[in-house]
Amino acid sequence: MRWMLSLFGFFLGLLLAFFLFVFLPARKLPTLIPRCLFCTAPASFAYRLPSADPGPALREKPERSYVSMHDRKTTSDRYPSIFTQPEGAVPWFRPSQRITDFSIANLHANYIQEYEIDSFGRRATAGAGSRHLLVLGCSYVFGSGVEATETLPAQLRLKNFQSYNLGNPGDGPGSILLRTLDERYFAGIRQKKGIALYYLMNDHVQRALGSYHLSRSWGRRLPRFELVDGKPKHVGQMGNLGLPEPLFAGFEYLEYIGITWPLYYSDRDLELVAAELAGVRENYLRQFPGGRFVVVIAPRLRAQPVTYDLRAFLEKRQLEYLDYGELEMHDYVAAPFIPGDGHPSAAYYAKVSAWLVGDLTQSVLDAEDRAR
């Protein structure tokens, strides 16, 4: 009897999946793709750190902490000596510390990397210039798994510009929008004129709108926004995406047949993503009136076959962007990922930085010619 019920459930799931794929428009299918296609991050573990507050001495002499950024439970409450998170806000790195991050799969270390966090809570980046080059984003900007000199901000050597690494692992448009409202985010940036780059990777759409894939782990704490009168309004955290707990938990089984929540992202959802990016630009320009804000659409990766086309929504908000979204990174770099890990390699950052330096240099020269 049990095997008959299992067989019936299997065929019922196949029938439901067939119905969804046949009758839904193609543009509404992205979140129906099985999440296993996206899961390049390995299983890992983390050393539980003591909960003592590091105190003012930490700002004078950096200490070393050990943590795995891959761990689903790597949150500010488990690692208070590394992160600080006021109630209802996003986590921040504590200033002036050294963190040893590690990624391990099948008892093999994919990487063991040390990060130096400066006195402003950012990953330290050397350089000098009369104008700023701020790079906003997630771990793709922070540079998880690579040396400080190999990160994207460090390799963006634009003449007369000083690069700043404003990347925070796990961030998305909503998280960064909240950060730009906090004076700590732009603290210590002396140059009043320059360029801010928002590095928009494919996964940021899910981080802005929510998905079961993210909310079942660390994504539960991501900020949730709603579009109200054309502007993003912060309404709390992602949590269960508004679903009752039993129904939310049930999607763990539905994902095996390619069904997840939400079933698709509508045009209004994508409009919210663009509105959050416009909010980031507004807050940046309020702090740096002479600045220039550019969204960088990251190149595609084979591990993330589904892409979201935000270009029309960015144009509607009059957001300037550089579009590398049609480029397949594997066509330009033999190993764009750290072996066994889901984060970009140093070669990935070198190639993208070369593209950006070329495009930005030309646009800066064009702007200077117009000003003459």
N, C-alpha and C positions, 0 to 999 in steps of 0.2 A: 504493500500500500504506500509506503514512504517513497519508494522509487517512482511510483506513478505520479505522486504529487510533485516531486522534483522535476520530472519530465514535463508535466503540465506547466509548471512555473517557468521552465526554460523556454518552451515554445511560446508562452504568453509574452515573455520579455522580448523574444525575437520579433513577434508580431507588432508589439508596441514600437520597437526601434525602427522597424520597416515603415510603419505609418508616419513616424516623425520625419524620417529622412525623405520620404516620397512627397509628403504634402506640405512641408514647411519650405518657404523660399530659401534659396541657397545662401543668401546673406544672413539668415538667422540660424545657421548651423554651427558656427564656431565652437560654442561651449558644449555641443553634443559630442565632439570628438573625444574618445577615451583619454582620460588624463594620463594614462601610462605613457602616452606619446611625449608628454612634456617632462616626465619625472627623470631628469638627468642627475639630480642631487642624490648622493649616496646616503645610506644609513650611517649614523655616527653617534658618538656619545660625548659627554662633557664632564669635566671634573667640577664637582660642586664646591663653589668658593665660599669662604666665610662671609657672614652677613654684616660684619663690622663696617661702619662708615670710615672711609679712608682718611677723612679729616684734612686740615690745611697742609699737613706735611707732604701730602701727595703732590701738591702743586709745586713744591720745591724740589722734590726728588722723585722722578717717575718710578713707580713700582711695576712689577710684572704680574699679570694675571693670565690664567689659562682658561680658554673657552672654545667651544665649537659653535661657529655661527650657523652650522647646518642643523643643529639640534632643534627639533620642533618646539621644545620647551625652553629655548634660550630667550628668556624675557627679563625685564628689569627687576622683577621681584626675586627671581632666582639668583641673579648676579648683581646685587646692589653695589658691589665694589667697582663694577664696570659701568653700569647704566644708572641713570636717575630718571624717574618718570613721575611727574606730578599727576595727580588724579585727573583722568580724562584727557591727558595730553599724550604726545609721542615721546618715546624714550630718547635720551641724550647720552652720549658718551661723557663720562666724567673727565674733566681736563687733566692734562699732564700725567699720562699713564702709558705703560707699555702692555700690550695684549699679545699673547701667543695664541693664535687661532689654528685649529687643526681640522682636517677632513679625513675620515677613515672609513674604508669600505672593505669588507671581507678580510679584516685584520691587516689591511695594507694602507699605509699613509699616502693619500693623494697629495697632500701638502701639509707642512707645518710652517706657519708664517708669522713673523712678528710685526705688529703695527705700533707705530709711535703716535699717540694722540697728543696734540699740542695744547697750549694753555687755553685755547678757545673751544676745545672739544672736537677738533677736526683732525683728520689724518694729515700729518705734517707733510708739506710739499715745499721743496726749496725753490728759490728763484727771486727775482726782483724786476720791477718795471714801473713805469709811470702811470699805467692803466691796469685795471683788474680784469682777469678772465676767470669768472666763477663757473664751476661745473657742478650742476645740481643733478642729483639722481640717487640711485640705490647702490647695491654692492658692485654693479658694473662701473660705477664711478669711484666708489671707495677703493676698489681693487682687491677684493677678497682673493687670497691665495697667491698674490704677486708682490714683488718688492716695491718699496715706496717709489723708486725711480722708474718702475714699469707701469704704473697706473696711467689711466687716460689723462687726468689733469697734469701729471708730471711730464708726459710726452708731448703735451700741447705747447710747444716752444714757439710762441708768437712774438715777434719783435716788439719790444717796449711794453709787453704785457706780463704781469705776474699772475701765475695760476694759483687758484685756491680749490682745494678738494672739499666740496660740500656734499659728498655722498654719504649716505647712511644705509647700511644693509636693511633690506625689507621695505624701504620707502616707496611710495607711489605719489601720484598727483595730490591726493588729499593730505597725506602726511606732510609733504613739502609745503603745501598751502598753509597748514598750521604752523610749521616751523618759521615761515617768513613773517608770521605775526609776532614772533618772539625775538627780542633784541639780541639774543645770543647767536642767532643764525648768521647775521652779517657782522658780528662783533670783530674788531681787529682789522677790518679791511680799510686801509688808509686811502686808497685811490678812489676818488669820487666818480671818475669816468671809466668806462670799460664795457665789457660784454658779459652777459650771463647766458650760459648754455644749459638748457634742460635736456638731459639725455633720456629720450623716451623709448624704452624697450617695449616689446609686445605685451609682456606680463603686466605692465602698468595699467592697462585697461581693466583687468581683473582686480587689481589692487584698489582701483578707484571705485569700482562698481560692486565688488564682492563676488565670491563664488564658493561653492561647497569645497572645492579643492583647497582653497586658502583658509576658509573659516573653520575647517575641522582641526586646524593646528594654530600656528602663530598668527594667522590672518584674522582671528577673532578680534584682535585688539586694534586692527586698522580703523582709522576714522571713517565714519559714514556720513555722506552728504546727500542732500536732496536739492533739486533744481527748483528754486522759488523765485518767480518773477525774473527769470533769466540769469540768476546768480546762485552760486552754491551756498547752501546753508548747512552748517555742521549740526548733525542730529544725534551724535553719539558714536558708538563703536559698531563694527560689523556684526559681532555676535553670531546668531543663527540666521541672519539675513531675514528676520521677521517670521521664520517658520517655527512651529512648536517643536520641542526637542525630539519627540518620537518620529515625526515626519522628517526632520532634519537628519537624524541618525539613519533613517531608511535609505538615504541616497548612497550610503556606503556600499550597499548591495546593487543598487541600480547602476552605479558607475561601471560595474563589470560588463554591462551590456551597452555602455556608451551613453548613459543618460545621467545628467548632472543638473545642478541648480545654480543660477537660472538657466532655463532652456536656451535662451538667446538674449543678446543685447539689442535693444531697439535704438532707433535714431535719437530718441530723447536721452537714452543712457549715454550714448556717445557724445551728445551735446553737453552732458554734465561733465564728462572728462575734459572737453575743450574749455568749459567754463572754469574748472578748477585751474587749468593751466593759465587761463587769462587772469585769474586771481593771483597766481604766483607772479605773473608779469607786473600786475598793478602794484603789488607790495614791494617788489624789487625796485620799480621806478620811483616809488614814493621815497625809498631810502637813497636811491642813486638817480636823480632826475636826468642826469646826462648819460645814462646808460643805454644799452641796447640788449633786448631780450630775444633769444633765438631758440626755438625748439629743434632738437636734432632727432630725427626719426632714425632709429638704429637699424642696421642691416639685418636681414633675415638669417635665421639659423635653422638647420634641418631638424633640430630637436624641437622646434616650435613651428610646425608647418602652417598653423592657422594665424593669419594676421588680420588686424583690424584697420580699416582705411579711415583715418581721422582727418585726412587732408582737407576735405570740404568743410568740416567743422572748425578746423584751425583757421581757414580762410575767412569763414563767417565771422570769427572773432578777431580778424585782422592780426593773427599771430604769425610772425615771420618764422619760417622753418627751412631747414636743410634736409632734403629727403634722400636717405640712403636705403629706404625700405624695400626698394626693388632689387637691391644687390644681395646675392646669396654669398654669405661670408665664406663658406667652404670653397668657393671658386677662387678666392684670393689668398686664403691662408690654409695651409695643409692641416694644421691642428689648432682651430680657434678656441677649443676648450682645454682647460687643465685636464690631463688624462685622469679618467675616473670621476670627474667632478663636473658640476654644471656651470662653473664660472669661466669667463673668458681667460685666455692665456695672454702672456705678454705680447705675443705676435699679433693677436687680435687688436690689442690696444695700439700697437705700433702702426698697423694699417689704417685704423679708423682715425688716429691722430694725424697721420699724413694727409688723409682726405680733408680733414677739418682745417688743418693749417693752410692747405692750398686754397680752399674756398674762402676762409676767413681773411686771409692775407689779401686776396683779390678784392673782397668786398670792402675791407678797410681802406685800401688804396683808392677804390672807386669813390668812397665817401669823402676822402680827403681831397680828391680832384674836384668833386662837386662843391666843396667848401671854399675852394680857392677862387 
